[in-house]
Amino acid sequence: MRLPHVMTNARHRLADAVRYGLAVLVAGTLAAGVSACTADDDPGPAPGPGSCPGPLGAALEAWGRAGFSGAVAVSTAGRFDCLAGYGSANDTTGARNTADTVYSIGSVTKMFTAASILKLADERKLSLDDRIGTLVPAVTGPVSGATVRHLLLHTSGIGGSVGPDDRPLSRDEAIAAINKLALAFAPGTDDAYSNAGYTLLAIVVEAVSGQSYRDYTVSTTLALPGGRVGGFWDGLPAAAGPRALGYLDDGKPGPTGERPGPHWAVDGNGSLAMTPREVATWTRALITGGLLSPESTRSVAAGAYDVGEGRSHTVGGMVAFDAAVYGKPFVGIAGGGGDVGHNVAAVWIPGRDQVVVVASNRPLLTAEKLLSATISALVTGAALPTPSAPAGNADLGRAVGTYRLDSGGTLQVSAPDNRLTVTPGGVDAVGALFPPGRRFSVDGFRAHEGRVQALLAGQSKEGREERAALERQYGKISDVSLAGTVVADSEMRTYVTVAFGARTVLGWYALNDHGNIEAAELPTTPPALVLVPVGGDRYRPDDPTGTGPDVTIGFGTDQLSITTPAGQLIARRTG
């Protein structure tokens, strides 16, 4: 379970993945696939689930067979070219995913909260340069001097969240938690992704609109000429329609939207739910002037705070990529629905008047993983890649056992459910199985580990609160030791073993560059790789997208080899 105290919004962190390429991937999908996936001359939407003709549809069908479970909606000039569902929405009932299945949209909620703020600015009920302490006098903590604009752009100086997603939290409790948050930097001088900042924006909506945050969102922000779209995942007013059940890393289903309120831990930053069709329809209305004044509409997709590498935050809660990055400008946002098990992304391509929305409800092939696998072909316009199939059956029994590296770490090889799995023991073994790749580096791993150690040593206010929360649950901390760092869901996660006297508990932390907790899980299970045979006695991670660790495992007589771009390591069987 997620940490039941300080910071627990691990899946909300996926929204920040847009900053590292998720939006690009969806943009590429449109550029490379939609031209061959358009509908006929019928001006209406494509009929029903599975309607995604052409090369894009064929490629998505292949990814569906490889494990992608979710739905896709693509529109051009307001007409749907592709509305398709893949896989099971609910294993118990047998319901299938469609573009009209409801998903928790997680941090995509921030785009809607930003629209509410901009609407109130259009009505002259607030200014983006108003200070938060002026609009909400109860906010007296360090963030009170930040402006509405700072919160929209994640530049207020506060990071993290106000509480666990799954625990009731009142508005007053949320404000009290916000007042305790220290600033990592002076407002406007840096950026740090912040769920708490968007919780505070929801409180601003309530303070200046004269309505509750939820009533205002439903009556104003979600209202389109054709009727209301969406609603809330937990609590009322609820999103209408059949819901996809999310499945978590351990295979168990996530919550179905029945958690008791109040829901201020997620309101404003991750509480909305709707169908991919609805997200696409609303996104186009937002960016083409159907919801806001011309001035606010222009600002929604315009970069307002440069975060480097051709990316900028927008006051619309999204990330803008300039044309220098991949040849065409676009904006996007992505998010996961907390511990619900959903992953959703939405992107707008201004040059084509195109919107794409991808939603998933299983961890093997999330929306982010699927799109990551296809980036090169999608951006260049080459044929869309499809997943390669495993080489076939292999004798798993001969590989099962315990192996030890010369450096002392162990690798436990098992075959639960006839799936070969390697679980590392020790920092060296974790590093061997999960080497850094892509935009991550060994130096980045070490820096992240240093921040985690500093946090759990209580060297910051947040760290002292985290230690206190852990000690309330488990007893006095007697030791904290590193257990390795991996990359998962586009974030670094450093595993630690925390000793409470004779008891030890394994957990992991994902921190931002300022040392704030962005995601955490304690207790947790050790990281592990599930393998598939690729020929002979060689195995690769069971990752059809090819975006996981770049390792090949080989089994010989009483030994195991791990081959990476950096070289090869040998572990010898000990049992």
Summary of the structure (lengths in Angstrom):
residues: 575
radius of gyration: 23.4
end to end distance: 31.9
largest distance: 75.0
contacts: 2122
relative contact order: 0.15
helix: 32%
strand: 26%
